[in-house]
Amino acid sequence: MQTPDKRDQIIQTHAGLILGVVQSIQNPQFMPQLEDILVQSEKNGWGQLVGAIRKIVAGSRDDSILNGLDDEDATITEAILKGLQDPSTLPKPEQQADGTLAAPMLAQLINDARRGDHIAVIMLGGMAEQMSAAGGDMANLGAVLKDMIDGERDVDKLCSRMGPQGESLITEILSELGKLEVH
């Protein structure tokens, strides 16, 4: 079982998906886009989560949907169910994720996007937009995310416009990517 901080981080990391599912259920005109995401997610190995989401889309609201899901998938599924019951529980897309987990989370998303995970690409695109709006090192980080997805690992090139905090984050992301790419 994960800590409340880890749970919140999972929800914030997957805010786009959670909000997209709830929005599609409430506004059926968005269902084709959700279906595209679900099909791609299933191809990328998220079959258990996609199965749970499909049950929710079909109208099931029973906690038995959570049976057989790992902690991350269960947390995402619970957030969707709670969001349908009480929209005030939905994650805020503009809320920043916990900075201490930023490097591992970003590295995992970059690694997943590099391997063709469509949801990771969508999430990183949304993050890049938010980072761009924030300005400073965050905007510069948003600008180099695609380079990292494309395989750029030259720390000097990636940090060319960064301040000390941005350089530190890029270095941490590259370190985490190194660990992921070894496996």
Contacts in CASP RR format, 6 or more apart in sequence:
PFRMAT RR
TARGET T0000
AUTHOR 0000-0000-0000
METHOD contacts of the structure
MODEL  1
MQTPDKRDQIIQTHAGLILGVVQSIQNPQFMPQLEDILVQSEKNGWGQLV
GAIRKIVAGSRDDSILNGLDDEDATITEAILKGLQDPSTLPKPEQQADGT
LAAPMLAQLINDARRGDHIAVIMLGGMAEQMSAAGGDMANLGAVLKDMID
GERDVDKLCSRMGPQGESLITEILSELGKLEVH
1 71 0 8 1.000
2 10 0 8 1.000
2 71 0 8 1.000
2 75 0 8 1.000
5 98 0 8 1.000
7 75 0 8 1.000
8 98 0 8 1.000
9 97 0 8 1.000
9 98 0 8 1.000
9 101 0 8 1.000
9 105 0 8 1.000
10 71 0 8 1.000
10 72 0 8 1.000
10 75 0 8 1.000
10 76 0 8 1.000
11 18 0 8 1.000
11 75 0 8 1.000
11 76 0 8 1.000
11 79 0 8 1.000
11 91 0 8 1.000
12 91 0 8 1.000
12 95 0 8 1.000
12 96 0 8 1.000
12 97 0 8 1.000
12 98 0 8 1.000
13 97 0 8 1.000
13 105 0 8 1.000
13 109 0 8 1.000
13 123 0 8 1.000
14 76 0 8 1.000
14 79 0 8 1.000
14 123 0 8 1.000
15 91 0 8 1.000
15 92 0 8 1.000
15 93 0 8 1.000
15 95 0 8 1.000
16 91 0 8 1.000
16 93 0 8 1.000
16 122 0 8 1.000
16 123 0 8 1.000
17 37 0 8 1.000
17 76 0 8 1.000
17 119 0 8 1.000
17 123 0 8 1.000
18 76 0 8 1.000
18 79 0 8 1.000
18 80 0 8 1.000
18 83 0 8 1.000
18 90 0 8 1.000
18 91 0 8 1.000
19 90 0 8 1.000
19 91 0 8 1.000
19 93 0 8 1.000
20 30 0 8 1.000
20 34 0 8 1.000
21 34 0 8 1.000
21 53 0 8 1.000
21 56 0 8 1.000
21 57 0 8 1.000
21 80 0 8 1.000
22 80 0 8 1.000
22 83 0 8 1.000
22 84 0 8 1.000
22 87 0 8 1.000
22 90 0 8 1.000
23 30 0 8 1.000
24 30 0 8 1.000
24 31 0 8 1.000
24 33 0 8 1.000
24 34 0 8 1.000
24 57 0 8 1.000
25 56 0 8 1.000
25 57 0 8 1.000
25 84 0 8 1.000
31 57 0 8 1.000
34 57 0 8 1.000
37 118 0 8 1.000
37 119 0 8 1.000
37 122 0 8 1.000
38 50 0 8 1.000
38 53 0 8 1.000
38 54 0 8 1.000
40 117 0 8 1.000
40 118 0 8 1.000
40 119 0 8 1.000
41 47 0 8 1.000
41 49 0 8 1.000
41 50 0 8 1.000
41 117 0 8 1.000
41 118 0 8 1.000
41 119 0 8 1.000
42 50 0 8 1.000
44 112 0 8 1.000
44 115 0 8 1.000
44 116 0 8 1.000
44 117 0 8 1.000
44 118 0 8 1.000
44 119 0 8 1.000
46 73 0 8 1.000
46 119 0 8 1.000
48 68 0 8 1.000
48 69 0 8 1.000
48 70 0 8 1.000
48 73 0 8 1.000
49 69 0 8 1.000
49 73 0 8 1.000
49 76 0 8 1.000
49 77 0 8 1.000
52 65 0 8 1.000
52 66 0 8 1.000
52 69 0 8 1.000
52 73 0 8 1.000
52 77 0 8 1.000
53 77 0 8 1.000
53 80 0 8 1.000
55 65 0 8 1.000
56 65 0 8 1.000
56 77 0 8 1.000
56 80 0 8 1.000
56 81 0 8 1.000
56 84 0 8 1.000
61 81 0 8 1.000
61 84 0 8 1.000
61 85 0 8 1.000
63 81 0 8 1.000
65 77 0 8 1.000
65 81 0 8 1.000
66 74 0 8 1.000
66 77 0 8 1.000
66 78 0 8 1.000
69 77 0 8 1.000
79 89 0 8 1.000
79 90 0 8 1.000
79 91 0 8 1.000
82 89 0 8 1.000
83 89 0 8 1.000
83 90 0 8 1.000
93 130 0 8 1.000
94 130 0 8 1.000
97 105 0 8 1.000
102 169 0 8 1.000
102 172 0 8 1.000
103 169 0 8 1.000
103 172 0 8 1.000
103 173 0 8 1.000
103 175 0 8 1.000
103 176 0 8 1.000
104 176 0 8 1.000
106 124 0 8 1.000
106 127 0 8 1.000
106 145 0 8 1.000
106 173 0 8 1.000
106 176 0 8 1.000
107 173 0 8 1.000
107 174 0 8 1.000
107 176 0 8 1.000
107 177 0 8 1.000
107 178 0 8 1.000
107 179 0 8 1.000
107 180 0 8 1.000
108 176 0 8 1.000
108 180 0 8 1.000
109 120 0 8 1.000
109 123 0 8 1.000
109 124 0 8 1.000
109 127 0 8 1.000
110 120 0 8 1.000
110 124 0 8 1.000
110 145 0 8 1.000
110 148 0 8 1.000
110 149 0 8 1.000
110 173 0 8 1.000
110 177 0 8 1.000
111 177 0 8 1.000
111 180 0 8 1.000
111 181 0 8 1.000
112 119 0 8 1.000
112 120 0 8 1.000
113 120 0 8 1.000
113 121 0 8 1.000
113 124 0 8 1.000
113 149 0 8 1.000
114 149 0 8 1.000
114 150 0 8 1.000
114 151 0 8 1.000
121 149 0 8 1.000
124 145 0 8 1.000
124 149 0 8 1.000
125 145 0 8 1.000
127 142 0 8 1.000
127 145 0 8 1.000
128 142 0 8 1.000
128 143 0 8 1.000
128 145 0 8 1.000
128 146 0 8 1.000
131 138 0 8 1.000
131 139 0 8 1.000
131 141 0 8 1.000
131 142 0 8 1.000
131 145 0 8 1.000
132 138 0 8 1.000
132 139 0 8 1.000
132 142 0 8 1.000
132 143 0 8 1.000
133 139 0 8 1.000
137 162 0 8 1.000
137 163 0 8 1.000
137 165 0 8 1.000
137 166 0 8 1.000
137 169 0 8 1.000
140 161 0 8 1.000
140 162 0 8 1.000
140 166 0 8 1.000
141 162 0 8 1.000
141 166 0 8 1.000
141 169 0 8 1.000
141 170 0 8 1.000
143 161 0 8 1.000
144 152 0 8 1.000
144 158 0 8 1.000
144 170 0 8 1.000
147 157 0 8 1.000
147 158 0 8 1.000
148 158 0 8 1.000
148 173 0 8 1.000
148 174 0 8 1.000
148 177 0 8 1.000
152 158 0 8 1.000
153 174 0 8 1.000
153 177 0 8 1.000
155 167 0 8 1.000
155 170 0 8 1.000
155 171 0 8 1.000
155 174 0 8 1.000
158 170 0 8 1.000
158 174 0 8 1.000
159 166 0 8 1.000
159 167 0 8 1.000
159 170 0 8 1.000
159 171 0 8 1.000
162 170 0 8 1.000
END
